[in-house]
Amino acid sequence: MPHDAKPDLSRLPRLSRAAMARLVAHDIPDGSVVNLGIGMPTLVSDQLPADREIVLHSENGILGMGAVIRAGATDPDLINASKEPIGLLPGASISDHALSFTMMRGGHIDITVLGGFQVSASGDLANWSTGEPDAIPAVGGAMDLVVGAARLFVMMEHVTRDGQPKLVERCSYPLTGLGVVDRIYTDLAVIDVRPGGGLLVTGLAEGVPFAAVQALSAAPLALADDCRVLRALA
């Protein structure tokens, strides 16, 4: 495929959002304290391995958050950052926003999982506004999280609804943080941000060629020698 050719995205075997969430969940080490951001990242709570102790944090003041309750009775006072009903695990605690943000800013979060509008080749993240006149800014605690967490994973579709790349040389949207992203999960690939900059594809959705992922990106990608095949796990 020529470098400038745009593959037909509808013909590519993309990963579902649930499959992406399961990949993220399985990459979280045992014993981690993890913040799940608004939107797609909340799906990770449904996919955590049963044999690992992973403590979920939500910026609205929950430590020890359980999975999203998809059916049945719920407590309207127990919601995640996306305002979805959740349960609490044994030993969970509730705090006010001041203490919750102290956890986020104080280096107490091992991994934060956030959505993204754009990620640059140097690991810059833009995820709170497109900068358009009619856009509704939604920064929330994202800026606190990206500088306070030890590692940052980003979950996002590989391109926008109109087919524009979300992996770019430089972000054109207002930034959330500079050089903060460690790993990116899309519906086509898993990409690591290398120390010092540069994007390394470490996983490809089954049936998706590297050339197609590069053609749908606006930043140069490298292919890892041990690149894994990402099967549709869900």
C-alpha positions in Angstrom: 0.0 0.0 0.0 1.5 3.4 -0.9 2.4 5.6 2.1 -0.2 8.2 1.2 -3.0 5.7 0.3 -6.0 5.7 2.7 -7.4 2.2 3.3 -11.1 1.6 3.5 -11.6 1.6 7.3 -14.9 -0.3 7.0 -13.0 -3.2 5.5 -10.5 -3.5 8.3 -11.2 -6.0 11.2 -11.2 -3.5 14.0 -11.2 -4.3 17.7 -14.4 -3.6 19.6 -14.3 -1.2 22.5 -14.8 -4.1 24.9 -11.8 -5.9 23.3 -9.7 -2.7 23.7 -10.7 -2.5 27.3 -9.7 -6.1 27.9 -6.3 -5.5 26.4 -5.8 -2.5 28.7 -7.0 -4.5 31.7 -4.6 -7.4 31.0 -1.7 -4.9 30.8 -2.3 -3.6 34.3 0.0 -5.2 36.9 -1.2 -6.8 40.0 -1.4 -4.4 43.0 -1.9 -1.3 40.9 -3.9 1.7 41.8 -5.7 2.8 38.6 -7.7 5.8 37.7 -10.3 5.4 34.9 -11.3 8.5 33.0 -14.6 9.5 31.5 -16.0 7.6 28.5 -14.3 4.6 27.0 -11.8 4.0 29.9 -14.7 3.1 32.3 -15.1 -0.2 30.2 -11.9 -1.4 31.8 -13.6 -2.0 35.1 -15.6 -4.8 33.4 -12.5 -6.6 32.2 -10.1 -6.8 35.1 -8.6 -10.2 35.6 -10.1 -12.0 38.6 -6.7 -13.2 39.8 -5.2 -9.7 40.3 -5.9 -7.1 43.0 -6.3 -3.8 41.2 -7.7 -0.8 43.1 -9.8 1.5 41.0 -9.9 5.2 41.7 -12.4 7.7 40.4 -11.8 11.4 40.5 -15.2 12.1 42.1 -13.9 10.6 45.3 -13.9 6.8 45.2 -11.1 4.4 46.0 -12.0 0.8 45.6 -14.6 1.3 42.9 -16.3 -1.8 41.4 -17.5 -2.5 37.9 -20.3 -0.5 36.2 -23.7 -2.0 37.1 -25.3 -2.8 33.8 -28.6 -4.1 35.1 -30.5 -4.4 38.4 -30.9 -2.1 41.4 -28.4 0.7 41.7 -27.6 3.4 44.3 -27.9 6.9 42.7 -25.2 8.2 45.0 -22.6 5.7 43.7 -21.4 6.7 40.2 -18.1 6.8 38.4 -16.6 9.9 36.6 -19.0 9.2 33.6 -22.0 9.3 35.9 -22.6 5.5 35.4 -23.8 3.5 38.4 -21.1 1.4 40.1 -20.6 -0.8 43.1 -18.0 -0.7 45.9 -15.5 -3.4 46.7 -14.8 -4.5 50.3 -12.6 -1.9 52.0 -13.6 0.9 49.6 -13.6 4.5 50.8 -15.4 7.7 49.8 -13.7 11.1 49.9 -14.4 14.7 48.9 -12.9 16.1 45.8 -10.1 17.9 47.7 -8.7 14.6 49.0 -9.3 12.8 45.7 -7.4 15.4 43.8 -4.6 15.2 46.4 -4.3 11.5 45.6 -4.1 12.3 41.9 -1.6 15.2 42.2 0.5 13.5 44.9 1.8 10.6 42.9 -0.4 8.0 44.4 -1.9 6.7 41.1 0.1 4.0 39.3 -1.8 4.1 36.0 -4.3 6.5 34.6 -6.4 5.5 31.6 -7.9 8.4 29.6 -9.6 9.0 26.3 -7.9 11.2 23.7 -8.7 13.5 20.7 -5.0 13.5 19.6 -1.7 12.0 20.7 1.6 13.4 19.2 4.7 11.5 18.2 6.4 12.8 21.4 3.5 11.7 23.7 1.7 15.0 24.0 -2.0 14.5 24.8 -5.0 16.6 23.8 -8.2 15.3 25.2 -10.4 18.1 26.7 -11.3 20.4 23.8 -11.2 20.4 20.0 -10.8 24.2 20.1 -13.8 24.7 17.8 -16.2 27.6 18.5 -19.1 25.3 19.4 -17.0 22.8 21.4 -17.9 22.1 25.0 -14.6 22.0 27.0 -14.4 19.1 29.4 -11.1 19.2 31.1 -12.2 17.8 34.5 -9.2 16.4 36.4 -7.3 15.3 33.2 -4.5 17.8 33.7 -4.0 16.7 37.3 -4.1 13.0 36.3 -1.6 13.2 33.4 1.1 14.8 35.6 0.4 12.9 38.8 0.2 9.3 37.6 3.2 7.2 37.1 2.0 5.9 33.7 -0.6 7.1 31.3 -2.5 4.8 28.9 -4.8 6.4 26.3 -7.8 4.6 24.7 -9.2 6.0 21.5 -10.4 5.2 18.1 -7.6 5.4 15.6 -9.3 8.1 13.5 -12.1 10.6 14.0 -15.6 10.1 12.7 -14.6 11.9 9.5 -11.5 9.8 9.0 -8.9 12.2 10.3 -5.9 10.7 12.1 -5.7 11.0 15.9 -2.0 10.1 15.9 -0.2 13.2 14.7 3.3 14.8 14.6 2.1 17.7 16.7 -1.3 18.2 18.4 -3.4 21.0 16.9 -6.0 20.9 19.7 -5.4 22.5 23.2 -3.0 20.3 25.1 -3.7 18.4 28.3 -0.1 17.5 28.9 3.3 17.5 27.3 5.1 14.2 26.8 2.8 12.4 29.3 1.5 9.4 27.2 3.2 6.0 27.7 0.9 3.7 25.6 -2.0 4.1 23.2 -4.7 1.6 22.6 -6.8 2.0 19.4 -9.2 -0.2 17.5 -6.3 -1.1 15.2 -3.2 -1.3 17.2 -1.3 -0.9 20.5 1.4 1.7 20.3 4.1 2.6 22.8 5.6 6.1 23.0 9.4 5.6 23.1 11.6 7.4 25.6 12.6 10.6 23.9 9.7 10.4 21.4 8.6 8.2 18.5 5.8 5.8 18.2 6.4 2.0 18.2 3.6 -0.4 17.2 3.8 -3.3 19.6 0.4 -4.9 18.6 -1.8 -5.1 15.5 -5.4 -6.2 15.4 -5.6 -9.6 13.7 -5.8 -9.1 9.9 -4.7 -5.4 10.0 -1.5 -4.8 8.1 1.0 -2.3 9.5 0.9 -0.3 6.2 -2.8 0.4 6.8 -2.2 1.6 10.4 0.6 3.9 9.1 -1.6 5.2 6.3 -4.3 6.1 8.9 -1.7 8.0 11.1 -0.2 11.4 10.6 3.0 10.6 12.5 5.7 8.1 11.5 5.4 4.7 13.1 7.9 1.9 13.7 7.1 -1.8 14.0 8.4 -3.8 16.9 10.2 -7.0 16.1 8.0 -8.9 18.5 4.8 -7.2 17.5 1.9 -9.3 18.8 -1.4 -10.2 17.1 -4.4 -8.6 18.9 -7.4 -10.9 18.5 -11.0 -9.8 19.1 -11.2 -10.8 22.7 -14.7 -9.6 23.2 
